[in-house]
Amino acid sequence: MEHVRSRADGPAERWDDRFRMLFELDGLEPYEEDTWVDRSVEIGEAIVQVIGPVPRCVVTTHDPASGVRSFDTLGALRSARGERAQALSTPTEHLPDGGKLLLGVYAVVERPGTVRQGSTVSVR
């Protein structure tokens, strides 16, 4: 998220909130999570199975506090990483670009466990 924001001079305030991520990780290369598809990731005591990329929608262009459209996050994402041409297992017909702008990954819980800020993360 920070890679996209810095390349497009996006707003620093509440930037992360636009993407509604459950877990945010620091110290990764941009888009490193894309390499985790079909792999297990241990986060604290929990283990999740990464199942695929998250297509982004126009909701990210709205300020999370006011709901007002305030920044072209989709344009920033397109500029920073381009469009991906791959089939997704999630519905994309409702998205203006058909799901070509991706950021983050979906995962399902393999083993529940406690996760705290600062928990270690390891890809299996």
C-alpha positions in Angstrom: 0.0 0.0 0.0 2.8 2.4 0.9 4.5 1.7 -2.5 1.4 2.8 -4.4 0.8 5.8 -2.1 4.4 7.1 -2.4 4.5 6.7 -6.2 1.3 8.6 -6.6 1.7 11.2 -3.8 -1.5 9.8 -2.2 -2.8 11.2 1.0 -1.0 9.9 4.1 -3.9 10.4 6.4 -6.1 7.3 6.6 -4.5 5.8 3.4 -4.4 2.3 4.8 -8.1 2.5 5.8 -9.1 2.8 2.1 -8.1 -0.8 1.5 -9.7 -2.4 4.6 -6.9 -4.9 5.1 -7.3 -7.3 8.0 -3.5 -7.7 8.4 -0.9 -5.2 7.3 2.7 -6.3 7.1 5.8 -4.1 7.1 9.2 -5.0 5.7 8.1 -6.7 2.5 9.0 -6.0 -1.1 6.2 -4.4 -3.0 3.6 -7.0 -4.0 5.6 -9.8 -2.3 2.3 -11.3 -1.1 1.5 -12.2 -4.7 4.1 -15.0 -4.4 2.3 -16.6 -1.5 -0.7 -17.9 -3.4 -1.3 -21.6 -2.5 1.1 -21.3 0.4 0.5 -21.3 4.1 1.5 -18.3 6.2 2.0 -18.4 9.9 1.0 -15.1 11.6 1.6 -15.2 15.3 -0.1 -18.4 16.5 -2.5 -18.6 13.5 -1.9 -20.2 10.1 -3.7 -19.0 7.0 -3.8 -20.4 3.4 -3.4 -17.7 0.8 -5.9 -18.3 -2.0 -5.5 -15.5 -4.4 -5.3 -11.7 -5.1 -7.8 -9.1 -4.1 -9.3 -7.1 -7.0 -9.8 -3.4 -6.0 -12.9 -1.3 -6.5 -14.0 2.3 -6.5 -14.7 2.3 -2.8 -10.9 2.9 -2.3 -11.2 6.2 -4.1 -13.4 7.6 -1.2 -12.2 9.1 2.0 -12.9 6.5 4.7 -13.9 9.2 7.2 -16.3 11.3 5.0 -17.3 8.9 2.2 -16.4 11.6 -0.3 -14.5 10.7 -3.4 -11.1 12.3 -2.8 -8.3 10.4 -4.5 -7.9 8.2 -7.6 -6.5 5.2 -5.9 -7.3 3.0 -8.9 -5.4 5.2 -11.2 -2.5 5.2 -8.7 -2.6 1.5 -8.5 -2.7 1.2 -12.3 0.3 3.6 -12.6 2.3 1.9 -9.9 1.9 -1.8 -10.9 -0.2 -2.0 -14.0 -3.1 -4.2 -14.8 -3.0 -8.0 -14.2 -4.5 -10.3 -16.8 -5.4 -13.4 -14.9 -8.5 -15.3 -14.0 -9.7 -14.7 -10.5 -11.8 -17.1 -8.5 -13.9 -14.2 -7.0 -16.7 -12.4 -8.8 -15.4 -9.4 -10.8 -18.3 -8.5 -13.1 -19.3 -5.6 -10.8 -15.9 -4.0 -11.0 -15.4 -1.3 -13.7 -12.1 -2.8 -14.8 -13.2 -6.5 -14.5 -10.8 -7.1 -11.6 -7.5 -6.1 -13.3 -6.3 -3.9 -10.5 -5.0 -6.1 -7.6 -3.6 -5.3 -4.2 -3.3 -7.7 -1.3 -4.4 -11.3 -1.0 -7.3 -13.3 0.3 -6.6 -16.1 2.8 -8.6 -18.7 4.7 -7.8 -19.8 8.3 -6.1 -23.2 8.5 -5.4 -23.0 12.2 -6.9 -20.3 14.5 -4.6 -18.6 16.9 -3.8 -15.3 18.6 -2.2 -12.6 16.5 -0.9 -9.4 18.0 0.7 -6.3 16.7 4.4 -7.2 16.2 3.7 -10.9 15.8 6.1 -12.8 13.6 5.1 -13.8 10.1 6.6 -16.7 8.2 5.7 -18.2 4.8 5.8 -22.0 4.8 
